[in-house]
């Protein structure tokens, strides 16, 4: 199922490796990890995903998968937060 989804993406002659790695990780999460029932299995899955990404895709997990947070500021604008360190700078 994961491979099927990867092959159904729109054709791009030169896709960025990070985009493909992010899509692969997302599909693995959706297909496999969503069905895990305890924290030990979810933790194992995350560590295995990180190891496989590093070994086979040659990309560090933390550079591929990151958290986006939009923070509503006192000036009534939205600020794009992309790391926990960035959050602490503005709090």
C-alpha positions, -999 to +999 in steps of 0.1 A: +000+000+000+028+024+008+045+018-026+012+022-044+007+057-029+043+067-037+037+057-074+004+076-076+021+110-068+021+135-097+050+130-121+080+151-113+112+144-132+135+156-104+116+154-070+135+166-040+147+137-018+134+153+013+099+155-002+099+118-011+113+108+023+085+129+040+059+112+019+073+078+026+074+084+063+038+098+063+025+068+043+042+043+067+027+061+096-007+061+081-006+024+069+012+008+098+017+029+129-020+040+131-029+004+138-005+000+168-022-002+201+004+005+228+032+030+234+059+004+233+050-006+198+046+031+187+080+039+202+096+009+184+080+020+151+093+055+154+129+043+162+127+019+133+115+046+109+144+068+119+169+040+115+155+030+081+154+066+068+190+071+079+203+038+065+184+036+032+175+072+023+206+087+039+186+115+055+183+124+092+147+120+104+148+153+123+156+172+091+128+155+072+100+154+097+094+185+118+065+202+135+048+232+121+030+254+146+013+287+138+012+310+168-012+339+171+009+368+184+001+399+204+002+420+171-027+398+158-005+381+132+004+345+128+040+335+133+054+304+117+071+282+144+092+253+131+112+241+161+109+240+199+138+264+202+119+288+180+089+286+203+110+294+234+124+325+217+089+340+214+074+329+247 
